[in-house]
């Protein structure tokens, strides 16, 4: 399943420990605000970086459960 742009769905899946892999596309910009993927009340998630590659300006990083 791929979830794009819906933090409420991602947070619900995180609560039930149903996410095995994260693929994050990070853009080089500074916003300073917004909802966090891993908030201060989220349970700890232990991830290992599997790959990281630059795709134009953004960076695509893949993480799996450690």
C-alpha positions in Angstrom: 0.0 0.0 0.0 1.3 3.5 -0.8 0.1 6.5 1.2 0.8 9.9 -0.3 0.0 13.1 1.5 -2.3 11.8 4.2 -0.7 12.1 7.6 -3.9 10.9 9.4 -3.8 7.6 7.6 0.0 7.2 8.2 -0.5 8.0 12.0 -3.3 5.4 12.2 -1.1 2.8 10.5 1.8 3.7 12.9 -0.4 3.3 16.0 -1.1 -0.3 14.9 2.5 -1.0 13.9 1.4 -1.8 10.3 4.2 0.0 8.5 7.2 -2.1 7.5 8.9 0.4 5.2 9.1 4.1 4.7 10.1 5.8 1.4 10.5 9.5 2.1 11.0 12.1 -0.7 12.7 15.1 1.0 12.8 18.4 -0.8 15.5 21.0 0.1 13.3 23.7 1.5 12.8 25.3 4.9 9.2 25.7 6.0 9.5 25.9 9.8 6.1 24.5 10.6 3.8 21.6 9.8 2.8 18.2 11.1 5.6 15.8 11.9 5.7 12.2 10.7 7.1 11.1 14.1 5.6 13.3 16.8 6.6 13.7 20.4 3.8 11.4 21.5 4.5 8.7 18.9 5.9 5.4 20.1 9.6 4.8 19.2 10.2 3.3 15.8 13.5 1.6 15.1 14.4 2.0 11.4 17.4 1.1 9.3 18.4 3.2 6.2 18.3 0.8 3.2 19.0 3.3 0.4 19.3 7.0 -0.4 19.5 8.6 -3.8 19.2 12.1 -5.2 16.4 12.4 -7.7 16.8 15.9 -9.1 16.7 18.4 -6.2 14.9 16.0 -3.7 16.4 13.0 -2.0 14.6 9.6 -2.0 15.4 7.6 1.2 14.1 4.2 2.0 13.9 2.9 5.6 12.8 -0.5 6.9 12.2 -1.7 10.4 15.4 -2.6 12.1 
